[in-house]
Amino acid sequence: MKWTEFSALLSGLSPDTPLGTVVRIRSEDDPDVIKNFTADQRRIRSEWRKRQASEVSEDEMKVFLDEMLKAFKDMAGVENDGSK
């Protein structure tokens, strides 16, 4: 099966199917919905997030952390050399 055919079939998948349910759980970002997840739903989401996090390279992580540091310094009014 070619990727385009698989992708078309997958996009037509109903959220009422087991796979559709897992995709919905993995992609949920609403804190109010997440706090009402069952233990099994939390496990599914947690396993997925751990897997996604483990696929981030050290270079990507360094870039992200450098951007976060710059953002916090900007919010605090601190220059890059540490002075205000």
C-alpha positions as a Markdown table, in Angstrom:
| # | Residue | x | y | z |
|---|---|---|---|---|
| 1 | Met | 0.0 | 0.0 | 0.0 |
| 2 | Lys | 1.3 | 3.4 | -0.9 |
| 3 | Trp | 1.6 | 6.1 | 1.7 |
| 4 | Thr | -1.0 | 8.3 | 0.0 |
| 5 | Glu | -3.5 | 5.5 | 0.1 |
| 6 | Phe | -2.7 | 4.7 | 3.7 |
| 7 | Ser | -2.9 | 8.4 | 4.7 |
| 8 | Ala | -6.3 | 8.8 | 3.0 |
| 9 | Leu | -7.7 | 5.8 | 4.8 |
| 10 | Leu | -6.3 | 7.0 | 8.1 |
| 11 | Ser | -7.7 | 10.5 | 7.7 |
| 12 | Gly | -11.2 | 9.0 | 7.2 |
| 13 | Leu | -10.9 | 7.0 | 10.4 |
| 14 | Ser | -13.8 | 7.6 | 12.8 |
| 15 | Pro | -12.9 | 8.8 | 16.4 |
| 16 | Asp | -15.2 | 6.0 | 17.7 |
| 17 | Thr | -12.7 | 3.4 | 16.6 |
| 18 | Pro | -9.9 | 2.1 | 19.0 |
| 19 | Leu | -7.2 | 3.8 | 17.0 |
| 20 | Gly | -9.2 | 7.0 | 16.7 |
| 21 | Thr | -9.6 | 7.0 | 20.5 |
| 22 | Val | -5.9 | 6.6 | 21.1 |
| 23 | Val | -5.1 | 9.5 | 18.6 |
| 24 | Arg | -7.6 | 11.7 | 20.4 |
| 25 | Ile | -6.1 | 10.9 | 23.8 |
| 26 | Arg | -2.6 | 11.5 | 22.6 |
| 27 | Ser | -3.4 | 14.8 | 21.0 |
| 28 | Glu | -5.5 | 16.3 | 23.8 |
| 29 | Asp | -4.2 | 19.6 | 25.2 |
| 30 | Asp | -7.2 | 20.9 | 27.2 |
| 31 | Pro | -6.2 | 20.7 | 30.9 |
| 32 | Asp | -9.9 | 20.4 | 31.9 |
| 33 | Val | -10.4 | 17.4 | 29.7 |
| 34 | Ile | -7.0 | 15.8 | 30.8 |
| 35 | Lys | -7.9 | 16.1 | 34.5 |
| 36 | Asn | -11.0 | 14.0 | 33.8 |
| 37 | Phe | -9.0 | 11.2 | 32.0 |
| 38 | Thr | -9.2 | 7.7 | 33.4 |
| 39 | Ala | -6.0 | 6.1 | 34.7 |
| 40 | Asp | -5.8 | 4.2 | 31.4 |
| 41 | Gln | -6.2 | 7.4 | 29.3 |
| 42 | Arg | -3.5 | 9.1 | 31.4 |
| 43 | Arg | -1.2 | 6.1 | 30.8 |
| 44 | Ile | -1.7 | 6.2 | 27.0 |
| 45 | Arg | -1.0 | 10.0 | 26.9 |
| 46 | Ser | 2.0 | 9.7 | 29.3 |
| 47 | Glu | 3.6 | 6.9 | 27.3 |
| 48 | Trp | 3.2 | 8.9 | 24.1 |
| 49 | Arg | 4.6 | 12.1 | 25.5 |
| 50 | Lys | 7.6 | 10.2 | 26.9 |
| 51 | Arg | 8.2 | 8.7 | 23.5 |
| 52 | Gln | 8.0 | 12.1 | 21.8 |
| 53 | Ala | 10.4 | 13.6 | 24.3 |
| 54 | Ser | 12.9 | 10.9 | 23.8 |
| 55 | Glu | 13.0 | 11.6 | 20.1 |
| 56 | Val | 14.3 | 15.2 | 20.6 |
| 57 | Ser | 18.0 | 15.5 | 19.8 |
| 58 | Glu | 20.5 | 17.1 | 22.2 |
| 59 | Asp | 21.0 | 19.9 | 19.6 |
| 60 | Glu | 17.3 | 20.6 | 19.4 |
| 61 | Met | 17.1 | 20.6 | 23.2 |
| 62 | Lys | 20.0 | 23.0 | 23.5 |
| 63 | Val | 18.4 | 25.4 | 21.0 |
| 64 | Phe | 15.1 | 25.2 | 22.9 |
| 65 | Leu | 16.7 | 25.9 | 26.3 |
| 66 | Asp | 18.8 | 28.8 | 24.9 |
| 67 | Glu | 15.6 | 30.3 | 23.5 |
| 68 | Met | 13.8 | 29.9 | 26.9 |
| 69 | Leu | 16.8 | 31.5 | 28.7 |
| 70 | Lys | 16.7 | 34.4 | 26.4 |
| 71 | Ala | 12.9 | 34.8 | 26.8 |
| 72 | Phe | 13.3 | 34.8 | 30.6 |
| 73 | Lys | 16.1 | 37.3 | 30.5 |
| 74 | Asp | 14.0 | 39.5 | 28.2 |
| 75 | Met | 11.1 | 39.3 | 30.6 |
| 76 | Ala | 13.4 | 40.2 | 33.6 |
| 77 | Gly | 15.0 | 43.1 | 31.7 |
| 78 | Val | 18.4 | 41.5 | 31.8 |
| 79 | Glu | 20.9 | 42.0 | 29.0 |
| 80 | Asn | 22.8 | 39.1 | 27.5 |
| 81 | Asp | 25.9 | 40.0 | 29.5 |
| 82 | Gly | 24.0 | 39.7 | 32.7 |
| 83 | Ser | 23.5 | 43.5 | 33.4 |
| 84 | Lys | 20.2 | 45.4 | 33.5 |
